[in-house]
């Protein structure tokens, strides 16, 4: 997606990424709210398309969670709320660190989407068993709206943790990288 949309919008499909870029002074803060609105609307539309496809199978049920993010009894591996919170903060922090580093003006040009994509793949391999992987509040919101109930009650964590991790990375990167 970064190669397809990067030149259009920076391929900001994630409110945490947008916040991290604002914190790192790489994106104007006045654009934050419009981006967040578009990102959440896009995630809800995406979840709607997935629901249309999945509901075409006779055995489909939202009771299975619809890939919603969760902790405790809704974590794929039964991880606690604190484990989910730490995992999501740390994974999002490193995701933003890779984004900021690979898009730094001093980094080799044209390779950022590869680094970002591989980083996101690794994040999913690590955190799917813990939370079903968020690191993207919009992605978490889409399925939660369809599942309702527990998914909406736990959604707060999948906004707070990624936003905290992203803001920390955005704030720290300029100091560490000596921008």
Steps between C-alpha positions, in 0.01 A plus 500: 500500500787739570614476139141545379393786728818641649523779246132590553460512876815358650297179528378594845247225562563496873416767762801393708737556207351842435535596869860372506583709195341807662697434821817464293426829321469324165131575445289807578285465812211682333462199267467249785120508547409478129742210454364317804143538376593369155701215649216383724242531222729299271545230765126475558443473123769231480345306787164534325640349181654214697166442674323486162747240378516295822122499545477318169610186682223310679712438812606864543430659836616822661520302825843386384624856548546604136874553570419760766781589732468380855659414829430252779237250377494678162875476443586214263758378753315607815735792576407748773401862453841619622682265260281626213565862597876454518508299176302760305703796635832329422398368158365839394808676636728286286269526200528879516875483560536304175268739315687806626842347438427363154340828387774717648651727233835328569364148436535335158215621280230262380546224756272623779195299386704180510635569849157606627326198346751253640481666842121476498525132402731433796268694733209280390699180549586610853171647614218307331506247786486781755233740366425404138733794423375854492772767481226678306202646686297531179555132415382413851190718475363351178450141618406610855202692364371181335565273798376750761480379862844404636688631194366852559567477875864408435551741209638773730824303543547477124480878473698595809794258464579566132465876545733496800758285319485717190523829689800375699680391183419827322621703793819296559612444141629853436715480814640156425554568128629850565265654241 
